[in-house]
Amino acid sequence: MNPLLLGHRGARAVRRIAENTLASFEQCLDHGCDGFEFDVRLSADGCAVICHDSSNDEMTIAKTQSKNLRLPLLGEVLQQFAHRAFLDIELKVPGLEAQTLTELRKNPPKQRYVISSFLPEVLSSIYELDLDVPLGFLCETQHQLKGWRQTPSEWVIPHFDLADSKLIELVHAAGKKIMVWTVNRPERMKEFAAWGVDAIISDETKLLAHSLR
């Protein structure tokens, strides 16, 4: 079975289009990917806005009203893409759990999706609110990766430097799925696909689709 092909913050390698925007997500799908990963933060007025960094245009997101940030909202992304793309919804901060579930109920994904986070407490909070929501545990270090069995996650999502065929076998043996990020070289894309990884995230969305389709 071929892995899901996902864009990192949309089609991040396309520099003329800003990452984590509706246009970048659209470009990612146009390149032939199945979906994309994107980042969600909380504005000062409690809105779920799409941005990777804690600030945007020198404005701290947590201290700025959403209308002044001019960033896409989670609801807008779900409304436009939930019916036609796999969505990896990464929650960067606590406090978004209930709102994210509410937005998903308004626009239930027709394709599969996952709510992911580096923060185990965020995943636990969502699990307590809804046992059926697919969760993903993000790992960037070996120390983080050691805790993958202790989270209520359907997906294990390590940086690709942490992943090998043995880890993939262990994750599958535990009844979970594995997604690797951010894989930008075609030889590594093909290697992970051959090892049976369930999803690959890449900046190079056109190259990813070309290499594995």
Phi, psi and omega in degrees: 000132181288145178289157169293139179251119188234140176277144178272109185060031185095219177263075192295331182288345178276095191292337182286348178243128181295139177294161178056038176235162179301322180294322179292321177296319178297318180297320178303314179292323177298329178288347178108010178280161181279339183176203186201160173261143175211161190250138182238133177231172184248123178279173183297330180264018172080022179264145177274106183249155185262112178192140180281309185279163181283350177226159179214127184051044178065016175250127177287122187300316183293345182247009186236139176295143185300325182295336179271347182276331181054047177246154176298153176258152179305318180300323179293319179296315181295319180299322185274332190235348186298335183271356186215010181214149168286130184244125171255102187264101182269120176269117185276338185221157172291163176100355182259355193300304184295319181296321179297317178296322177297316179294324178292327177290327178291322182229073183296130182297131175280330173267177178287163179206170175212142169260120185242159177195152169282346189262108180303327181293328176293315179297319179296322180296316178295320180299323178291330180279326182204110184292340189266356182284129178290127184244154179225130181262115180274138181224133177243344181230161177299324179298314177297317185299329182300338183267010187296331180285341185270358180259155179276044190260140173280329182246139166254129189232080181272155165302144188299335178295340181269350190256139172214181184298327180294315179298317180300318178296318180296316180296315179294322179296333178276002179080019181247171177250160181229135179234132182247147179219158339256113190262111187245357179253134186299326180293325177286322176304312182292324179296312179295322177297319179293328178284349177092023177297150185273337179201149179231129175257136181215148168289325187271074188293321179294316179294321179299311181294320179295324185283329190240001176265000000 
